[in-house]
Amino acid sequence: MTRHKAVTRRHFFKTATAATLGAPAIVRSSVFGADAPSERITMGFIGVGKQGHSHVSRLAGRPDVQILAVCDVQESKRQAAKQTIEARYADRTGGKDLALYNDFRQVVARDDIDAVLIGTPDHWHAFTVIEAAKAGKDIYCEKPMSLTIAEGREMVNAVRRYGRIFQTGSQQRSSREFRFACEMVRSGRIGELKTIGVSVGGPSQDCYLPAEPVPDGVDWNMWLGPAPWRPYNAVLCPPPSFTGYPHWRSYRDYSGGGMTDWGAHHFDIAQWALDADKTGPVEIIPPDGKDVRLLTYKYANGVVMTHGDGGRGVLFTGTEGQVEVSRGFLRTSPDSLMQKPTGPGEVHLYRSPGHHEDWLRSIRTRQKPICDVEVGCRSVSVCHLGNLAYWLKRPLRWDPAVERFVGDPEANRWLDRPKREPWTL
């Protein structure tokens, strides 16, 4: 890529959104000749563990993408990603340009990188996103978007302030069965929506794992980053050969557990069906062993959502029927509800061409992708609100307009967490 072409294209990516805040420019990808070597979207990957490496595998094979950098705090994971990329780029000279880093700031500082994909543990998301936005990078960030409610809003503010394209990794919105399910609910095929049941795991917990020696090639201090100091344990930072559930998700300093992991998928679909991408519930009630059997959310429109009884994923119940949806699964009652496609006069939702494709297209057109930063913020907030009700063991009243608990200073102290120096937002 010649320097002149790189600067011209990056100047467009970095200024088009800021110049058209209310009306994004629509520019066909053919303007750039997206598949031409001189016009590929240059990319850096930050965090290449299990999910991050999966993204590497998918995007390294695209002719319109050039991966220039990989960052991870584990040398073995950097090398594994390098091998995958070089194998995919065997017929390209660009594979020789790949750089490996331990510190994400070295990636976002590069002027020749257009976009970054962030696949770190959750407690790092806010810092990497905000620094990437400041550096003028477009961003794909894995879900759940943030570790806390306050972090999510700071991420939205940074993305908007610097005019960046942002895709949250809640890829179910790019799947037909989820879109169709939400279209049926929004179009009134089940009558008036009354209840939603969401089936995902529970909250995270405190960590009491024993200390172990730090393996060679692992920057444990950098893995912890803003989280409180604690000794290394392989459960938190496993080797690349590990294939099971990433167990750092079980612990509160790094994640919200199953509530934020799968919740960022299924509660997100509930929000989509509710047309609640700019709002949220107004009351959250934890189970009490008596009158309240399940964690319960109440919305201002009267819809009640519960955690734990969503069948195979998300169950919508209305006055005239039901829609149940999960990955590769869609069922309605009566069955006839799903026998015809969304028609004229019904609600037609954003039709994504695929989650990565949607993000890359948005980088070129400067239009918001299907899981824009505000969507990710509002959906993960629902997950965090549920966790806080579980942890505090009492009902909470929430004002989604100002994103504060109503008359509850104790709960409001949980909107964010203390950060370990020097990692402050």
N, C-alpha and C positions, 0 to 999 in steps of 0.2 A: 504493500500500500504506500503510495507516495505521500509525502508529508502534506502537500497541498490538498489532495483529496481527503485525507483524514481530517484535517482541520475544517474543511468546508462541511463535511457531513456531521462532525461532532458539534460544530457551531449550530447547525440546524437542530440537532437533538437537544442541545442545552438551552436554546433560546425560544424554540417554537411554542412550548407550553406557556412560558412566562409572558410571551407576547400576545397570547390568545386566551387568557385565563377563562373567560366565560364561553368561548367558542373555539375549541381546538381545531387546528388546521387539519384538513383531510387530504393526505398526500398518498397516492398509490405507491406501493413498494416498487413498482417498475420504474419509478422516477430515479431510484437509486440503483436499479439493476441488482437486486438483493443477493443474487447468487454469484455475482462476479467477485473474484478474490479481492478486488480493491474496495468493495462495498459491503463486506461482511460485517455484522455486528460483532465487535470485539468484546470479549467477556472474561471476567475473573470469577472464580469460585471460592467462597469463604466457608469452610466447614465441609469436608468431604468424607464424612462417616457413612453410615448405611444409606440414609436418604440422599445426602449430598452426592455420594458416588452414583446413585441411581440417576440423578439429574445429569451428571457428567456423561454417563453412558448414552443417554438420550440425545443430548445436545451436541456432543462431539461428532455425531454422524451427520449433522445438518450442513448443507453446503453454504447456508447463509449466516453461519456462526463461525467465529474463530476464537478459540479459547487460548488466552495468552498467559493466564496466571492461575495458580492453585494455592490456597492457603489452608493450613491446618496445624494445630499444635502438636500433632503426632507425625513424626517423620514417616512411619510405616504407611499411614493413610495418604500422605502426600505422594509417596512413591507408587502406591497402588493406583491412585488417580492418574499419575503420569503415565504409567504403563497402558492404562485404558485409552488415554488420549492419543498417545503415540501410535497405538495399534490402529485406531480409527483414522489417524492422519498419515498413515504409511505412504499414501500416494500424494501427500501435500507437503510442500516445503515448510508450511506454517507450523508444523508440529515441532520443528527445531527451535522455535521461538518461545516455547513454554518456560515460564519461570515459577519456582516454588518458594513459598514464603511461610514463615511461622507467625507473623504479625499482620493482621488484616489491614492495618493502616498503610502498609507498603503497597497493597493492592489498590486501595482507593486513591492513593496519591498519584498513580500512573495516569498521565494525560492521554495515553493511547488506548485506554479501556473505556468502552461506552456504557457497559452494564455489569452488574454483579449479581450473582445468585448466592443467597445466604442460607446455609444448611447447618448452622451451629446449634448447640443446645439453646433452649429458650431464654436462659438468663443473659445471653449475649445479643439477642436480636435487636433490642433498642439501640445499643451502642453502635453496632455495625451499620444499621439502617441510617441512623442520623448522620454518622460520619460519611457514609456513601452519598447521601443526599447533598450534604454540604459540598462534596467534591464533584458534584454534577453528574453522578451516575444514576442510570435507571436501575430499578431494583426488583428482583423476585426474592421474597422472603418466605421461608417455610412457615407453616402454621405450627402451633398457635402463635399469633403475631407477637405477643408480648408476655412478659412474666407478671406484670401488674396492670391495673386499669390506667394509672397515670402514665406509664410508659407508652401505652397504646396511643394516648392523645398526643404525647410529645412526638411520636413517630408521624402521626398525621400532620402535625404542625410543620415538621421539617420537610416532609414530602411536598406539601403545598407551598411552603415558603420558597423552596428552591426549584419548583416547577418540574418535579420528576414523575416518571411513569413508575407505578408500583403495582405489582401483582402479589397477592397473598396466596400461599400454596394450598388453599382449600379447594382442591381440584374437582370436588363433586359438583360444583356449579357449572363445570364444563361437560358434564355427563347428561345424556338425554333423559334417563329415567328420573333424575332429580329435577331437571327443568320441567318436564311434563307433569310431574307430581305437583310442583308448585303452581304451574299454570292451571291445573284442574282446581286446586284449592282457591287460588285467587279469582278464578272465573266463576266460582259458586257452584261447581258440579256436585259438591257434597252439602250444599245448602249453606247455612250460616256456620262458620267455623266455631266450635266450642272448646275443644281440648286438643292438646298436642302431647304425645308421649315420646320422650327421647331416651334411647337406650345406649348409654356409654358407661365407662368406668367411673370410679369415685375420685375423691381428692387425693392430693399428695400428703406426705407426712414428714416429720422431722427425721434427720439422718443421723444414725448412730453407728455407722460402719467402722470397723477397726482399721487402724493405720497399717499400710503396707509400703514396701520400698517403691520409690518411683522408678519405673523402667527407663532404660536408655531411650532417648529419642522422644520423650514426652515432656513438654513444657507445662508442668502441673500448675504453676502459678498463673500462667496465661489461660489455662483451661478454666480455672476458678474465676479469674477476672473480677467482676463486681461482686461476686458472691462472697459470703464470709469465709475466712480461712478455715480449712480443715485438712487433715492428712489425706494423702492419696489412697484410693481404693479402686481396684480394677473393675468393680461393679459400675462405678461412675464413668470411667474412661477406658472402655474395653478395647482390645486389639481389633484390627480389620477383619480377622477371621470370625469374630463374634457374629452370630446370625439371629439371635433372639431379640426380645423386646429391649429397647435401650433403657436400662434400669435407672439411669439418672432421672427419668421421668417420674419415678416414685417419690422423689424428695423435693420438699417445698422450696429449698433455696435455688433450685434449678428449673422447676416445672410445676404445673398444677395437676399432675397425675392424669388419669384417664379423663377427668372432666375437661381439661384443656386439650388433650391429645386428640381423642375421637370427638370430644365435644366441639372442637373447632371445626369439625366437619358437620356433625348432625345438628347441633344448635344453630349453626350457620344456615342450614337448609330450613329450619324452623323460622329463622328471621326472614329469609327470602320469601317464604310463603306468606308471612305476616306483613310483607311490605314494610319491614322495620329496619332497613339498612341505615337509617339516620336516627334511630331511637332504640328503645329497649323496654324491659319490664319495669313496673313501678313498685312491685313488692315481691320479696323472696322469703319463703317460709320453710325452715328445715323440718325434717320429720321429728316428732316428739314422742313417738311410741304410743300415742293415744289417739288424738283426733286427726293428726296429720301423719299419714303413712309414708309419703314420699316427699322429697324436696319439691316444692311447688313455687312456680313463678306466676304472677298475675300481671297482665297487660292492661293498659288504660281502656282498651276496647272490649274488655270483659273476657278475653281468651285466657284460659288457664293451661299452663304447660308444666308437666311433671318430669322428673328425672328418674329413670329406672324401669319404665314399663312401655318402652317404645317398640316392643316386639323385635323385629329384625333391624331396626334402625330408627325411623321416625314414623309415628302413627298419627295421622290427622283425622279427627272425628268431628263431623258436622251434623246438622239436623236431618240431613238426607243421605248420609253415607260416610264412607271412610276411604282414605288413601294411605297405604303403607309402602314405604320405600327404603331401600338400602342399596348397596352396591350390587349391580346386576339383578336386582329384584324390584318388582313393582306389582302391587296388588290393590284392587279396589273392591269395595262392596257398596252397591252391586257391581258385578263384573262389567256390566255394560258401560260404566263410566269411562273406562279406558279404551273402549273399542273404536273411538273416533279421535282423530288428531285435533289439536287446538284449532278452532275455526274462527271465521269472521265474527267480530263482536266480542270475542273472548280475549283474555289477557295473554299477550305474546311476550315472553321474557327474552332477555339477551341470549342470543344463540352463539355460543363460543365454538370456534373451530378446533378446540383443544387447548389445554391450559398453557402449554409452552408457546404454541402457535399464536394464541391470543395475546400473550405478553409481547412477543416479538413484533407482531402486527401493530400493537399499540405504540411500541418504541418508534416505529416508522410514521404512524399517522398522528401521534400525540393525542389520541383519544384514550379515555380511561379504559382499562381492561375490566373483565367481568368481576374480579375480586380486588378492586381498588383498595387503597389503604383505609378508607373510612369503613368499608365493608368489613375488613379484617378486624379493625378496632372494635366495632360494635358487636361483632359475633364473639370475639374472645372475651369481651366484657361480660356477656351473659355467663360464660364459663366461670370467670373470676367471681362474679356475684354469687353463684352457687357455692363455690368453695368457701367464700367468706361466711355465708350462712351456716355451712357445715362446721367451720372452725369456731365461730362465735356462738353457735348453738342457740340462736334466737332469731326471730323475724327481723327483716331489714326493709326499710322503705327507701326507694331509690328515685331520684329525679334524673331521668335520662337527658333532659335538656341541658343541665349544668354538670352532669356526671358527678353528683355528690349524694351521699346518704342524707336523708332528711332528719334533722335534729338528733344526730348520732355522732358525736365527736370521736368516740372509740372506733366505730366502723370506718370513719373517714381517715383515721390514721393508717388503715390498711390499704388505702388507695395506692400507696407505693411502699417500697422497702428501703432501708439504709443501704448505701452502696460502699463497697470497699475502695479506699483510695488506690489509685488516682481516678477510678472510673465513676465519675459523677456526670449526670446529664445536665 
